[in-house]
């Protein structure tokens, strides 16, 4: 899946990813390649993205939004 994570500081991550883990308002979630379309509010915690190339990135957030669309694109806006 193509993943883009944006914060007020700029682009935190952009590229192909195997998975993304984050804390949503209703609990911990993991989004995998070809996940069903989803939109959710993110809670304070750490967003962890596992890049397709083996790169792992962890980003501490206060809040945010996550959207997985039907084109296998994951967009994450965080603060």
GROMACS elastic network, one bead per residue, 0.5 to 0.9 nm:
[ bonds ]
;  ai    aj funct       b0    kb
    1    15     6  0.82787   500
    1    16     6  0.54967   500
    1    17     6  0.56107   500
    1    18     6  0.68438   500
    1    19     6  0.82930   500
    1    32     6  0.78220   500
    1    33     6  0.51184   500
    1    34     6  0.67762   500
    1    35     6  0.89390   500
    1    52     6  0.87632   500
    1    71     6  0.86526   500
    1    72     6  0.51729   500
    1    73     6  0.57315   500
    1    74     6  0.69658   500
    2    14     6  0.74998   500
    2    15     6  0.55512   500
    2    17     6  0.62281   500
    2    33     6  0.87244   500
    2    72     6  0.66117   500
    2    74     6  0.60955   500
    2    75     6  0.84604   500
    3    13     6  0.73611   500
    3    14     6  0.55732   500
    3    15     6  0.54812   500
    3    16     6  0.59053   500
    3    17     6  0.61315   500
    3    20     6  0.87397   500
    3    49     6  0.86949   500
    3    51     6  0.88125   500
    3    72     6  0.87581   500
    3    73     6  0.60054   500
    3    75     6  0.59799   500
    3    76     6  0.78467   500
    4    11     6  0.73842   500
    4    12     6  0.77344   500
    4    13     6  0.56385   500
    4    15     6  0.66550   500
    4    16     6  0.87753   500
    4    73     6  0.81423   500
    4    74     6  0.63862   500
    4    75     6  0.51066   500
    4    76     6  0.62193   500
    4    77     6  0.85025   500
    5    10     6  0.86351   500
    5    11     6  0.60159   500
    5    12     6  0.54013   500
    5    13     6  0.51237   500
    5    14     6  0.64187   500
    5    74     6  0.83703   500
    5    75     6  0.61308   500
    5    77     6  0.59523   500
    5    78     6  0.73243   500
    6     9     6  0.77705   500
    6    10     6  0.57150   500
    6    12     6  0.56777   500
    6    13     6  0.73308   500
    6    14     6  0.86835   500
    6    75     6  0.80394   500
    6    76     6  0.62312   500
    6    78     6  0.61835   500
    6    79     6  0.85134   500
    7    10     6  0.52452   500
    7    11     6  0.63869   500
    7    12     6  0.66932   500
    7    64     6  0.89169   500
    7    76     6  0.85767   500
    7    77     6  0.59669   500
    7    79     6  0.55617   500
    8    11     6  0.84331   500
    8    77     6  0.88458   500
    8    78     6  0.77217   500
    8    79     6  0.65156   500
    9    12     6  0.77935   500
    9    79     6  0.88420   500
   11    14     6  0.69574   500
   12    57     6  0.87966   500
   12    59     6  0.78726   500
   13    49     6  0.83858   500
   13    57     6  0.78195   500
   14    17     6  0.86929   500
   15    51     6  0.72505   500
   15    52     6  0.81154   500
   16    50     6  0.89184   500
   16    51     6  0.59457   500
   16    52     6  0.54408   500
   16    53     6  0.78455   500
   17    20     6  0.75008   500
   17    32     6  0.83625   500
   17    33     6  0.76456   500
   17    49     6  0.68382   500
   17    50     6  0.56814   500
   17    53     6  0.79122   500
   17    54     6  0.88363   500
   17    55     6  0.89316   500
   18    31     6  0.86034   500
   18    32     6  0.61669   500
   18    33     6  0.60467   500
   18    49     6  0.77591   500
   18    50     6  0.55900   500
   18    51     6  0.57161   500
   18    52     6  0.52441   500
   18    53     6  0.88536   500
   18    54     6  0.88390   500
   19    30     6  0.67477   500
   19    31     6  0.55462   500
   19    33     6  0.66731   500
   19    48     6  0.82318   500
   19    49     6  0.58730   500
   19    50     6  0.53370   500
   19    51     6  0.73162   500
   19    52     6  0.84861   500
   20    29     6  0.81969   500
   20    30     6  0.55790   500
   20    31     6  0.52321   500
   20    32     6  0.68073   500
   20    47     6  0.70626   500
   20    48     6  0.55817   500
   20    50     6  0.63002   500
   20    51     6  0.87485   500
   21    28     6  0.72445   500
   21    29     6  0.56980   500
   21    31     6  0.64948   500
   21    46     6  0.81320   500
   21    47     6  0.57023   500
   21    48     6  0.51216   500
   21    49     6  0.64672   500
   21    50     6  0.86806   500
   22    27     6  0.85096   500
   22    28     6  0.58116   500
   22    29     6  0.55823   500
   22    30     6  0.66463   500
   22    31     6  0.86601   500
   22    42     6  0.71369   500
   22    43     6  0.81117   500
   22    45     6  0.72958   500
   22    46     6  0.62295   500
   22    48     6  0.65503   500
   22    49     6  0.88030   500
   23    26     6  0.78334   500
   23    27     6  0.55634   500
   23    29     6  0.61175   500
   23    30     6  0.88490   500
   23    41     6  0.88493   500
   23    42     6  0.58603   500
   23    43     6  0.55335   500
   23    44     6  0.70922   500
   23    45     6  0.62659   500
   23    46     6  0.72677   500
   23    47     6  0.73898   500
   24    27     6  0.50524   500
   24    28     6  0.58060   500
   24    29     6  0.65962   500
   24    40     6  0.67369   500
   24    41     6  0.57330   500
   24    43     6  0.51564   500
   24    44     6  0.83902   500
   24    64     6  0.88820   500
   24    65     6  0.87450   500
   24    66     6  0.88673   500
   25    28     6  0.83656   500
   25    40     6  0.76444   500
   25    41     6  0.58590   500
   25    42     6  0.57836   500
   25    43     6  0.55031   500
   26    29     6  0.86957   500
   26    40     6  0.89620   500
   26    41     6  0.86756   500
   26    42     6  0.88298   500
   26    43     6  0.87809   500
   27    43     6  0.86078   500
   31    34     6  0.85425   500
   31    35     6  0.61651   500
   31    36     6  0.88941   500
   31    68     6  0.82368   500
   31    74     6  0.86468   500
   32    35     6  0.54827   500
   33    72     6  0.69616   500
   34    37     6  0.85672   500
   34    68     6  0.88276   500
   34    70     6  0.80287   500
   34    71     6  0.82946   500
   34    72     6  0.54529   500
   34    73     6  0.86331   500
   35    38     6  0.79405   500
   35    68     6  0.72381   500
   35    69     6  0.85547   500
   35    70     6  0.83938   500
   35    72     6  0.73322   500
   36    68     6  0.72898   500
   36    69     6  0.76505   500
   36    70     6  0.70678   500
   36    72     6  0.86704   500
   37    67     6  0.73885   500
   37    70     6  0.54957   500
   37    71     6  0.87457   500
   37    72     6  0.83047   500
   38    66     6  0.76882   500
   38    67     6  0.55570   500
   38    69     6  0.67559   500
   38    70     6  0.88918   500
   39    65     6  0.73540   500
   39    66     6  0.55600   500
   39    68     6  0.64229   500
   39    69     6  0.83852   500
   40    64     6  0.86636   500
   40    65     6  0.58589   500
   40    66     6  0.53859   500
   40    67     6  0.66968   500
   41    63     6  0.75791   500
   41    64     6  0.59283   500
   41    66     6  0.64167   500
   42    45     6  0.84870   500
   42    61     6  0.86039   500
   42    62     6  0.83535   500
   42    63     6  0.53332   500
   42    65     6  0.53971   500
   42    66     6  0.68962   500
   42    78     6  0.80301   500
   43    46     6  0.89724   500
   43    61     6  0.77396   500
   43    62     6  0.65441   500
   43    64     6  0.67953   500
   43    65     6  0.88119   500
   44    60     6  0.77348   500
   44    61     6  0.54996   500
   44    63     6  0.52394   500
   44    64     6  0.83140   500
   45    59     6  0.83946   500
   45    60     6  0.57688   500
   45    61     6  0.55413   500
   45    62     6  0.66272   500
   45    63     6  0.80196   500
   46    58     6  0.63334   500
   46    59     6  0.54451   500
   46    61     6  0.59630   500
   46    62     6  0.87663   500
   47    57     6  0.80897   500
   47    58     6  0.56385   500
   47    59     6  0.51606   500
   47    60     6  0.63723   500
   47    61     6  0.71452   500
   48    56     6  0.70953   500
   48    57     6  0.57038   500
   48    59     6  0.65135   500
   48    60     6  0.88588   500
   49    55     6  0.82556   500
   49    56     6  0.58020   500
   49    57     6  0.53629   500
   49    58     6  0.65881   500
   49    59     6  0.85903   500
   50    53     6  0.83401   500
   50    54     6  0.66263   500
   50    55     6  0.60774   500
   50    57     6  0.66616   500
   50    58     6  0.89606   500
   51    54     6  0.53541   500
   51    56     6  0.59094   500
   51    57     6  0.78212   500
   52    55     6  0.71718   500
   53    56     6  0.89236   500
   60    79     6  0.87807   500
   61    64     6  0.74548   500
   61    78     6  0.62104   500
   61    79     6  0.56364   500
   62    78     6  0.73659   500
   62    79     6  0.55444   500
   63    77     6  0.85661   500
   63    78     6  0.58113   500
   63    79     6  0.55083   500
   64    76     6  0.71993   500
   64    77     6  0.53291   500
   64    79     6  0.60029   500
   65    75     6  0.82571   500
   65    76     6  0.57459   500
   65    77     6  0.52399   500
   65    78     6  0.65174   500
   66    74     6  0.73079   500
   66    75     6  0.58753   500
   66    77     6  0.65126   500
   66    78     6  0.85208   500
   67    73     6  0.81432   500
   67    74     6  0.57509   500
   67    75     6  0.52392   500
   67    76     6  0.63968   500
   67    77     6  0.88510   500
   68    71     6  0.82321   500
   68    72     6  0.67530   500
   68    73     6  0.57761   500
   68    75     6  0.64493   500
   68    76     6  0.86834   500
   69    72     6  0.58377   500
   69    73     6  0.55772   500
   69    74     6  0.65874   500
   69    75     6  0.83485   500
   70    73     6  0.73231   500
   71    74     6  0.88687   500
